[in-house]
Amino acid sequence: MGGPPPPPVTMTDVEAARFLQQAQFAATDADIASLKTQGFATWLNNQYGSMPGQSGVAWLTARGHNSITAEQRYFWQQFGDFMIWNQLLTGPDQMRKRVALALSEYFVVSLTPIDGFYPPYMIAAYWDLLTGNAFGNFRTLLEKITLNAAMGFYLNTRGNLKEDAASGRQPDENYAREVMQLFTIGLYELNVDGTPKVGTDGKPIETYVQDDVSNLARVFTGYDYDYSRVTFTDVAWVNYAIPSTEFATDPMRLNPAAHSSLAATFLGTTIGANTGGAEALRMALDALFNHPNVGPFFGRQMIQRLVTSNPSPAYVQRVASAFNNDGSGVRGNLRAVWSAILTDPEARAAPSATAPLAGKLREPMVRLVQWARTVGMRSSTGAFEIYDLSSSDNGLGQSALRSPSVFNFFRPGYVPPNTALAANGKEAPEFQLLNETTTAGYINFLEWIIRWGYSDVQPSYATLLPIAHDVPAVITWLNLRLCANQLSTNSIVTMQGALAPLGVTAASSDDAKLYLLASACLMILSCPEYLVQK
């Protein structure tokens, strides 16, 4: 027989909302109820088994962004912004998209420098790669990232040629360096708990030297866009044919004649001379994937993106151990990594007044998506015409898939100078985005968008409108769903005192109610207790 049934799950609304704000963007009523019924493990397994929503590439095509027109829309970058905001603001697969966004800040590709034909399709295929593999294996993801056309453009793998003695040409080293420094092993050897190993001189031990970079670069030669499925259209307005989009969405293709035939020795691995390009790539990525640094290096940064800026070494070790072995002998199982991060005792421990520097600053783009999904957002035309929001003085100061460099919007080890965080030796990566200009710009941007929306995208506040006349009920509703009830009593009293004089009653107009709701959201989204997620 099956034995006794499992004990019932006991979880409060606050515990559920706090977990959901780490695991995905918003804590909807349906998700809170589902999580309380299922418990963490079952809820997570259900997310892992769910299908992705509409892909970014499919959305672009459905909107006709692959059209070949005299306006030369095939060069227009901004459709890539429309695509990613549609992806983040809509669809039921919130957890998949939340961890994909975290991955986009680790395996960084930015839309900003991508030019030529179909930049939106380039960045959409990259995004779809992250969402499609978010619950898969790190090794698979690493290879697909390496061969991705947008990554090839961004880090110069595309068109990277083998050495040529006559001209003195050497393979481009950009990807070889970054795949080690940023995507797998980092700069210094690590213990499994993420702390650096030190040599006899007491200094951290470097993971690689320049010779490793130069040798590894040979592996990433001979790749270029794959035009095998592309069709070309002759047009009247230019004197060249326009390709279809497949080269931007398909993995890059190897040209064996352009691939280096020299031996490559790096990190203690040797790939023999004349090894075929595909086999050389497999051997190189296997060597990187199996390096002991990968688990703690990757795991710690994912903890930072989802839970806290300063995980303890023990927390990092538990996550790295899950990366190294998911319990079934599989290395790199991302499902095991996400579960380890989100269910760890440090993640689930309630915020404490004895740890005022715990948690993390919410990223501006995550704040926007959380608010929009919480109050309800609709596009009147379906176009989702939200542009690049990177401007510091009249935007968010951050825009999805628009990192200013391969080093992301901020560095994982950033410490804000002259702060209590610095005095206590604490890291706070997202604070690298925070200054006087971005603070004012963020509030100014919010003041408009939370009431009127952006272009064709407007908030609905459908659930809140019926209670808009009840100020305490509004604050209570938003406090749970935006802050997991972490607003202080003083903040609640201050907000209620600011909203009550508006005199909104059940009989007031919708405009008056919407003004009150927008004012409540503006105060909460600008409040320190919201801005720091704990």
N, C-alpha and C positions, 0 to 999 in steps of 0.2 A: 504494500500500500504506500501511498505518498507521504504519510506522516502528517503531523499537525500543520495547520495553515500558518503562514508567516504572521508575526505580530503586526497589528495595524500601524500605519505610519502616523507619527505625531509630529506635526509641524505647524507653526503659527503662520499667519499671513505675512508678518514681518520677515520671518526666516525665509519664507518662499520668495518674497519680493527681492530680498537681498541677494539670494542665490541667482535669481533670474537676471538681475542687473549686472552680475559678473559673467554669466553664461551666454547672455544675448543682449539685445539693446534695451528692450522694454519689458516691464512686468505687467502683462495684460491680465485682466480678471480671469480669462479662460486658462491662461498658463499658470496662474497662481493656484487655481482650483485643481488643475491637472497635476501639478507638482505635489500638492498636499496629498492627493489621493495615491499617487504612484510612488513617491519617495525619490530621492536623488538618483539612485542607480537605475531604476526602471525608466525614469524620465529621460535620463541620458541615453540609455540604450534605444529608446524610441526615437530620439533625435538622430542617432547614428543610422538607424534603419530607414529614415525618411528619405524621400526623393527630393533632389534639388528643385527649386522653382524654375521659372523660365530663365534661360541663360541670357547673359548680356549680349552675345552675338545674335541670338534669336530675336531679342527685343529690338536691336538696331535694324535688323532686316524687316521685322514686322512694321517698323515705323518708316521704312523706305529709305534708310540712311545709306544704302548701297547704290542709290540711284546715280546714274551718269547723266548729269545735267550741265547746261551751259554756265550755271553759277559755279561750277566746279566744286560741288558739295563734297566730292570725294577727298578733298584736301582739308575739310573743315574739322578742326580739333574738338570743338565744343560739344559735338554729339557724344563724345566720350564722357564728358561731365554729366550730360543728361542721362546716359546709360547707368553710371554708377550711382547717381542719386535715386534713380528708379529702383535699382537693385537693393539699395540700403533701406529705402523707405517703404517698400512693398514686399509682399510675399510672406508665406508662413514659415519659411526656413530661416528663422532668426538666428539660431545658434550657428548654423552652417556659415551664414554671412558674417556673424560677429567674429568667429575664429578665422575666417578668410581675411577679414580686415586686419586682424592681428598678424597673420602671415604676410600680408602685403607690406607690413612695416618691418619685416625680417628679410624676405626675398624681394627687395625693393625694385620696382620698375615705376618710373614716373611718366605720366602722359605729357608733361610739359615740353621735353625736348623732341618728342617723336613727331616727325614731319613726313612729307611725301604722301603717297596714296594711303588713304584709309587709316589715319591714326586712331579713330574710335574703335575700329575692328581689331587693331593691334592690342589696345589696352583691354578691350572686352574679352578677347581670347585669353589673355593673361589672367584676368579676373575669373573667368570661367574655369581655368586650370586650377586656381586656388579653391574655388567652391567645390569643384568636382572631386578634388583630392583631399579636402579638409579632414575627412574622416578615414583616410587611407593610410598609406605607409610613407614615412619621411623619405626613404630611398627612392620610391617611385616619383614622389613630388620633386625631389632634387633633380632627377634626370629630365623630367618634363619641363621644369624651370630652365634647365640648361639649354634645352632645344627650342624653347619658346621664341617665336619671332620677335616679340617686343623686347625680351631680354637680350636677344641677339643684337638688336638695334641699340639698346640702352648701354650695354657693356661691351660692345664692339666684337662680339663673337661672329656676327653676321659679316661675311666677307673677309674673315681673318685667314690670311694665307700662310703657308709654310715658309720656312727660311729660304733665302736665295743668296748664295755666296757671291754671285756676280755683282749684285746691287748692294749687298750688305743688309738686306731686309731680314728682320727677325719677327716671329709671331707676336701679335699684340698680347700684352700681359694683363690687361685690365680684368677680364673675367677670372683668370687663374688666381689673381690676387684676391679679388672680392669673394670668390667662392670659398676660399679658406678663411679670410679675415672676418667676413660678415655672415656667410651662409652655413658654415659648418663648425670650424674649430676655434676661431678667434685668434688673438695674438699670443696668448700665454697658455701654457699647459695648466690644466685644472684637475683638482681632485673631484671626486664624484659629487661632492657637496657644493661645487662651484667656486670654492676658494682656490687661489692660485698656488701652484707648486713653486717652491723656491729652490734655487741651487745652493751650492756650498758657500757662495758669496752673499747669500741672503736675498738675492734679487729674483724676480719672477723669471721662469724659463720660457724663452720664446718658442712658439710652436713651429715656426718655419723661418727660413732665411731667403735671401734673394735668389739663390740657386734653385730652391724648390719652386719658386714662382716661374722662373725662366724655363725650367724643364716641364712643369705642368702645362704651361702655355701651349706647348706643342700638341697636346691632346685636343685642344679646342680650335684647331685649324681645319679648314676645308668645309665649313658650314656656311650655308646661305639660304635665302628664302627659297621655298619650294614652289615652283611655278607649274608643276605637272598638272594641276587641276584648273589652272587659270585660263580664262578666255579673254580675248582682247577685242575691244570695240573701237572702230574708227569713228571719229567725230569731226564735225565741221569747224569747231571753234579753236582747236589746237592742232598742231601738225604731228601729233604722236597718238598712238592707240592707248586706250584706257583699260587697265586690267580689271578683272573681277577680284573679289575680296579674299579668295582662298589662300593666297600667299601670306596674308596677314594673320590668318587663323590657324593654318597648318604648322606643325613642327618644322624647324629648319631641316634641310636635306644635306647629306654629306656628298661632297665631290671628292672622291679618293685622290684624284690628281693634285688637289690643292692641300691635301693633308700631309703633315710632316711624317717623314719616314725615319727620323732619328729616334734613338732610345730616349726615354724620359725617366729620370730618377728623382723622386721627391718623397719626403716623409718616410723614408725607409722602403719605399716601393719602387721597383724598376719595371717599366714597360719596355720590352725589347724593341730593337730597331725593326722596321718594316711590319710592325703590328698593325692590322687593319684599323681604320678609324672607329668603327663601332665597338670593336673589342677593346681598343685603347680607352674609349670613353667608359665602358663598363668597368674596367679595372681601376681607372682613376676615381670614379664615383664610389665604387666599393671601398676603396682605401679611405676616402674621406668619410663616408658613412660609418665605417667601423672604427674610426678614431675615438678613443675614450672621451675626448672633449665634447663630442656632439650632444650627448644627453644633457649634461649640466649647462652647456653654453646656450643651447636652444631652449631648454626647459626654463631656465631662469628668466629669459626674456619674455617667454609666453606668460609666466606668472606675473611679470611686471605689466604686461598689456591687459591682463584680465582681472587681477586681484590686488596686488600690492607692489609698491616700488622696492621694498626692502625685505624680501623673503629671508627667513633664517636659513643658514646652511643645511639644517635638517630638512626643511621644506624642499629646498632644491634637490637634496639627495633623494628624497622620496620620489620626486617627479623624474629625476634622471634615472632612477632605478626602474621606473615604469617604462621609460623610453628604452632602456637596455634590455628589458625582458618584461613583456606584458603579462606574464604569468603562464604563458603557453610556449615560452621559448622564442617568441618573435621580437625582434629588435625594430624599433622605429614605428610601432603601431600608434598612430596619432590619437585614436580613440582612448587608448590607455593613458596617454599624456593628458588629454583634456579631463578625463575622469580624475586622474591623480591631482591635477591642479585645483579643480573645482570642489572636490570632496575632502581635500586635506583638512586636518584639524585647524590649521592656521587660517584657511579660507573660511571655514564655517564658524570659527569662534566669534562671538558677538563683539562689536566694538567696545573698547574699554577706555574709561577716563584715564587709566594709568598708562595708556599708550597713545598719547596725543599725536605722535608723528607717524602712526600706522596708516595704511591705505595708500591711495594714489590720487593724483589730480586727474579728473576726467578730461579726456581730450575734447577739444571744441567740436570736432565733427561727430563724436559719439554723443555729446550732449544734444546736438541738433536732432540726430536720428532718434534718440530716446524720447525727447519731447514730442516730436512729430508722431511717432508710433503710439505714444501714450494718449495724446489728445485727439488723434485721428487726423489724417492728412489725405487730401484728394487732389488729383490733377484734373482740371476742367476739360483739358484737351487730350490728355494721355501723353503729352510730349515731355513732361517733367523738365521744363526749361530752366533748370538751376545751373548756373555757370560756375566757373572756378571761384571759390570763396576764399582764396588764400590771402586776399588783401588784409593788412593788419589794421587799417584805419576805418574801413567801412565793410568788412566781411568778418568771417570767423577767425581769420588768421591761420586757417588750416583747411585743406580741401582734399577729399578722398582721392587717392591715386595721383596726387600732385606733389609728392615729396620734392623738396628743393635739391636733394642729392641722393646718392645711393646709401648714404648714412642715415636715411630716414629724416623725419621732422625733428628728431631729438636723439641724443645718444643715450644708450642704456645706463651709462655711468655718470650722467650729468648730475652735478651738485650745485644748486643755486647759491651763489656767493653771498656772504654777509647775512645769512639767515640762521634760524634755529636748526634747520635741517643740516646746514654745513657744520654748525658747532657740535652737532651730535653725530657727525660722520654718516649722514643718511643721503641716499641718492633720491632724486626726484626727476626722472627724465622729462616728463611733460612740462615741467617748469621752464624748460628751455624755450618754450613758446610764449611764456608769460612775461609781459613788461607793461609799462604804462600805456603804450599805444594799443597793444592787443587787448588789454583790459577794457579800455574805453571803446575801441572798435567793436568788440564782442557785444557789449551792452547796447551800443547804438544799433548794431545789426539786429539784435533780438527785438528791440523795441518796435521795429517795423514788422519783422517777419512773423512774430507770434500773434499779431493781430490781423495782418493783412496777407500774410503768406509771401510767396516769391513767384513772380510771373504767373504761370498758370497753376501753381501749386498752392493750395490754401488749407489752413487748419479748419476742422469742422467743429470741434468741442462738443460733439453730439451727446456724449455721456454726461458731460458737465453742465450743459445748458439747463436741464431741469432742476438743478440744485444751485444755480448761480446766485439766487437770492439769499442763500444760507452760507454766509462767509465761513464760519467754522467748519461746515461740511466740505466746502471747496478745499480749504487748506488741508483738512484731514485726508481727503481723497488724493490730492497731489502729493502730500507728504509720504504716504505709503508707496505710491507708484513711481515717484521720482527719486525719493530719498530713503526708502525703506525705514521710514519713521525716525530719521536722524536729525530732523530740525530741532533746535533747542527751544525750550519754553519761551525764552526771550524773543527769539525770532518769530515764533508763532504769534505771540502777543503783538509784536511790532507790525507784522503783516496784517493781522486782523484789524488793528487800529488804523492802518492806512486804507483798507478796503471798505470798512463800515461806513465812513462818511459819503461814499458814492451813492448810498441810499437805494441800492438795487432791491426791488421787491419781485414777488412772483409775477406781478402784472407789468413789470418794466419791459421795454422793447428788447428784442434780441440784440440790437446794437449796444445797448447799455450793459446787457449781460456779458456780451463778448468782450467789451472793454474791461469789465471787472475780471473776467477769466484771464485775459491777456496780461493784465496788471499783476495778478497773482502769480502767473507763470514767470513773468519777468523778475519779480522779487526772488522767487525760489531759485531760478536758474542763475541768478547773480549772487546767491548766498553761499558763504564759505562752507556751510555744512552740506550743501549739495555739491559744490565744485570738487570737494575732496570726497571720493568714494571710499567708504570703509566697510 
